Amino acid sequence: MVVIMEVVMMIMMLMVVMVMVV
């Protein structure tokens, strides 16, 4: 499903941003 992939991409981006901030 495209929606699931989009959600996964958003979660991955959020995790990357959190790692860079911390």
Residue pairs with C-beta under 8 A, 6 or more apart in sequence:
none
